[in-house]
Amino acid sequence: MHFLPLIGIAIVVIGFVLRFNPLLVVTVAALATGIAAGFDLVKVVAALGKAFNDNRYVSVIWIVLPVIGLLERYGLQQRARTLIAGLKGATTGKLLLAYLGIRQITAALGLTSVAGHAQTVRPLVAPMAEAAAEQQTGNLDDATREKVKSYAAATDNVGLFFGEDIFIAIASILLIKGTFETYGIELAPLQLSVWAIPTAILAFLIHGARLMLLDRTLRRMAQPEPVAVTEMAP
């Protein structure tokens, strides 16, 4: 009887294996767990409603995604490409390096949601990086195009991951503080934030070097291969 509430885990596993709707699977699992634990249906539904209301910011993504989809449909990526095409001297590495700096600074200020893969990388940063690469090399093959996209996504990850720890009231800082406290080490959040600054600087320099190497690779691709000249026998 004590193991009966664990039925929710089995429902989640079976539902995901059978590829049912994830939202439906999780909801059914929650209801089954609550009823198996001895709660009546009304109380379980009330608990689900309260949890949804307390975390209603999660549903914001369902508003953001259609907006981004509409912007892309009406030419957002094409406008981004046109903008970069009109800038002389713009390269993929320089563009992504600038985005890395902006991402780290905004994350350090606690503005972690102002950018991201859905909000900026896919509709703006990746197309702009591709346009800059096309300016450097001409036509891009599929492998190089995917490589440029991966660098754009990685730049956002590095900027966010190493920038957010500078902000005191971020979940990662509180997690680190709590972990140290379990071992009897008392640290103030400000101490952790201060020591995150050198790490963020090193991350910027290391990934920035990788971006410059990407530029170097693209420049090499743009150079025509030397044609071997053979002497004709008399």
Salt bridges, closest charged atoms under 4 A:
ASP54 OD2 - LYS50 NZ 2.86
GLU72 OE1 - ARG122 NH1 2.27
GLU130 OE1 - ARG81 NH2 3.26
GLU130 OE1 - ARG145 NH1 2.71
GLU134 OE2 - ARG81 NH1 3.62
GLU134 OE2 - ARG145 NH1 3.16
GLU146 OE2 - LYS149 NZ 3.66
ASP156 OD1 - ARG103 NE 2.92
ASP156 OD2 - HIS117 NE2 3.92
GLU181 OE2 - LYS177 NZ 2.35
